[in-house]
Amino acid sequence: MADDDENLTLDEIEAPPAEEEGKPILAADGQGDGDIHTATDLKAVYDIPVQVSAVLGKTRMEVSHLLKLGRGAVIELDRKVGEAIDIYVNNRLVARGEVVVVEDRLGVTMTEIIKAGRT
């Protein structure tokens, strides 16, 4: 990640009210190509599938150790309990969040949006 990346919390981002749909959208960086864009311009990308991954943690091990793992084996990860997890979209870090339980399934709540510099 570049050094000029900026982290934003969800509290710092306000969604426009529904009645403002169709009004001009400003570029996130305050700059743009001079064109005025509206929310309806984004409808073309609504149906594009993306891969979303929530990474609880990582570890490294030798294949020989991996092959010895059995049912109930515990693998220690590089994260601590309560530490934020990373949320990737198409292999790009876009947010951090927390694991939540929704009925009988696991879910993720985004707590921080990662604003990356353009490359």
N, C-alpha and C positions, 0 to 999 in steps of 0.2 A: 504494500500500500504506500502511496506517496506521502511525503512529509506534510504536504499542504492539505491533507484530508481533514475534514471537520466533522465532529460527532454532534448530532442533534438528538434531543429527547423528543418523544412524541408530544409532550406538552408544548413544545416550541413550534409545532407545525399545526396550522389551523386549516381545516378543510373548508372550502367555500360553501355557503348555504346552497341548498338544492335550487333555489330560485335564481341563483347566479349562473346556472348552466348556460352555456352559449356566450357568456361574457369573455373578454380577452383574458388569456393566461400569460403571466409573466414568466420569463425563464428563471429557473432556480438560482442561477448565478447573477441575476440582475442584468444580464447581457443577452443579446440575441441577434438574429439576422435582420432585424427591423420589421419582419412580418408580424402581424397580429394573429395569434392562434387562439382557438376556442376549444372548449371541452369536447364539442362534437367532432373536432379534428382527430381526436384520439380513438374514436369508434373503430377505425380501421385496424387497430392493434388489439382490440378486446378479445378476439378469438385466437390469438397466437399462443400456443402452449409453451410454458416455461417449466424448467425443472427447479423445484424448491427443495433445499436440503437444510435440516436443522442438525448441527453438529454438537453433540454433547461433550465430546473430547476426543483426543487422539492418543495413540501409544505406538511404540515400535517394538517388534519382537522378531526373533528368527523364525523361519519357516518350521524348523524342527520343534520349537516350543509350541507354535500354533497347532501343529499336527497332534501334539500330546494333550491338547485341551479336550475336556469331556463335558458331559452334561453337568450344569451347575458350576462350571469354572468361572472364576471372577477375574476380570481383566481390569487392572488399574489404569485410569485415564489421567490426562494431564490437567484436569480441572478439579476444583473443590466443590463440595456440596453448596448449593446456593449461588455459585458463580454463573454469570451470564453465558448463554450458549450462542454460537454463531449461526446466523441465518444467511444462506447463500441462494441466489437466484442465478441459474445458468453458470454455476461455479464462480460467481462474483459475490463477495461479502457485501450485503446490503443493510443488515440490521443485526442487533443483538436482542436476546429475549430470555424468557423464563419458561420452563416446562410447567404446564398446568394439566389438570385432569378435568375432562369434560364428559360427564356421565361415566361410561366405562372405557373411554379412549384417552390417549395422551394428546395434548395439543401444545401450541407455542403461543405465548403472548409477546408481541414485539414491544420492547421497552426503550429502544434506542435505534434511530435510523442513522446509517453511516452515509455521509455525503462524501463521495469520492471526487477528486479532481479529474477533469476531462483529460484524456490522453490522445 
